[in-house]
Amino acid sequence: MGPELNYSLIEKTCLALIFSAKKLRHYMQAYTVHLIAHANPIKYMLSKQVLSRRLAIWGLLLTEYEIIYILQKTIKGQALGDFLADHPIPTTWEISDDFPDEEIFYVDIFPSWMMFFDGSARYDGTSACVVFVSPQRQILPYSFVLSERCFNNVVEYQALIIGLQMAIEMKITSLEICEDSKLVINQLLALYEVKSDDLVLYFHYATQLMKKFE
């Protein structure tokens, strides 16, 4: 079992934020990042009376980014108000029920969600991280501690499957998958053959889940 298993909920949020910053460094340096969470991990790291070495390193890594914390429970209530504020109705607006007889067909093209995943196996346990980036560039990081010890490639597939299952539960239909592991990605693209017996079942299950997305 890894040491992350003993982390508090806020420390796990900090870990997920650090993982996101490493994976999305070029995005986060170019923009102001709005961190939506139940608790502020940055304030937690900087306000500890006795700062551990781990928290000190995490806090230092985040100093290069402009991160604004937003309390998660306020987002849904503000969404409609923000939209109306950004799209005021003109005073000269007139409601018209005069529609042309011609049928009009159009297609709205929405950008895809992006999913980054990573898994690591160490002597003391395995862990997985999944980061979603919404079409509006909101970053949703998650981290998990896996109870089963296994090789790195197996952990990579486990992280991928966890992410795909989460995306399905989130009702995401269009998903772009990104990962550093060339082996897993190239196997999914049928560029590499899956030779390891340990990976065959994971590969087939992952490909079945991927069929649920555009």
N, C-alpha and C positions, 0 to 999 in steps of 0.2 A: 504494500500500500504506500503511495507517495505521500510526502509531507503536505501536499496541497489538500489532502483529505481533512486535515485538522484546521484548515483556514476557516475563519469566520466568513459570513456571507459578504461583508464589505471587502474583505481581503480577496475573496474570489472575484468580486467585481473589479478590484484594482488589477488583478492578474489578467482578466479579460481585456481591460483597457490597454495594458502594456502590450499584450499580444496584438491587438488591433493597431496600435501605433507602429509596431514593427512591420506588420504586413502592409499597412496603408500609408506608409511614411510620406510618399510623394503626394498623396491626396491631402493628408492632414496638414502638411507644411504649406500647401497652396491656398487653403481655405480656413475660415473660422469653423471650428467643430462644435456642434451642439450635442452635448452628452445628456441623453435622457435616461434617468435612472431613479430608483427609489431613494438612494442616498448618494452623497457627493464623495466619490473615492479620493479625489485630489485633496479636498479639505481634510479628509481623514489622514492621508499620508503626511500632510504638512503640519497637522495640529497635534500629532502624537508627542507626549511629553518626553518619552524615551524612545527616540527614533532607532529602529533596528536597522541593520546593514541592508537588509532586503528592501525595506520601505524607503531608505535613503536613496538607493540606486533607482528604484521606480520613480520617485519624485524628481530626481535629476533628469531621467530620460524624458519626462513629460514637459520640462521647462521650455523646450523648443517649439511647442505647439500652442496655439491660441484655442483653448477649450473653455466653452461656456456651459455650465451645469444647468439643467432644467429639470425640475421635479416631475417625475413621470405622471403622477396623477392629475397634473394640471393641463396636460397636453390635449386630452380629448375635449375638455370643456372650452379650451381656447381656439380649437380648430375652426369652428364656424365663425366666431367673432373675428379671427384673423382674416379669414377669407372675405367676409363682408367689408372689413376695413380696407383690404387691398383692392376690392372690386366694388366701389360705391355705385349705386344706381344713379344715372344722370337725371337732373331735374326736368329735362325735356323729354324724358322717356315716355312713349305712348305704347299702350298694349294694343296689338293688332291681331285680328283673327283672319286676316286676308292672306291665305297661303296659295302659292302657285299650284296648278294642276299637275305639273311635272313631278315625277318621283326623283328624288335626289339620293344618290348613294355616296357614302364617304366612309373612310376608314381612319380611325384614330390610331396612331402608332405611338405606343408607350415604351419607354426604355425598360430594359430588363432589370430585375434584381440581380445583384452579384453575391456570390457566396465564396468566401475564402475558408479553407479548412486545413488543419495541421494536426498531426499526432506525433507523440514522442514516447519512446520506450527507454526506461532507465532501469538500473538494478533495483531501485526502490519502488518501482511501479510505473504505470503508464497514464498518460493524460491526453486529452483531446481539446482542441479549441475550434470554434466555428464563429465566423464573423459574417453578418449579412449587411449589405449596403443597399438601401432602398433606391428607387428611381429618383427620389428627392435628395439623395446623398446623405440620408440618416444612417448612422453606423450602429449596428446592434451586435455587440460581442457576447459570446457565451463560452464558458470553459467547463470541462468535465474531468473528473478523476475516474479512471477505469479500474475496476477491481482485478481484472485478469491481466497477467503478465504475458506479453507476446512480442514478436519482432516488429521493427519499425514499419515495414510495409503493411502488415496486418493492422497496426494502429492507424495508419493513414486511411485505409479502407473503412475502419470503424468510425473514424471522424467524418469521412464522407457520407456514410450511411446515416449517422446521427443528423448531420446537416440536411440531407435530403428529406428525412422523416419530419424534421422541424419545418422545412419549407412547405411540405404537403399540409401539415397541420395549420400553417399560417395562410393557406389557400393561395400560395404563390403559383402562378401558371407559367411565367417566363423567367428562366433562371440561367445566369451565366456562371459557370463554375471555374474557379481559379485556385491553383495550388502550385507549390514549389516542386513537388515530387514529379519528375518527368515520367517515372515508371508508371504511376497510377494513371496519370492523364493520358499517356500514350497507349496504355492498355485499354482505357475507355474509348479512345479514338480508333481502336483496332490497328494501331501502328506497331504495337508490341504484342507478342503472344503471351498469354498467361500460362507459365510453365509450372509454377509452384502449386502444389496441391493445397497448401494452406490458404492460397488466395482465390482459388477457383469459385468457391461458394460465395465469398464476399463480392467477387466480380459480377457474378450472375445476378445476385440480389441488387447490387448497385445499379446495374443496367436496367433491371426491371423498374426500379424506382424512377430512374431518369426518363423513362417513357411517359411519365405523368406530366412532363413539362414540355413546353414548346421548344 
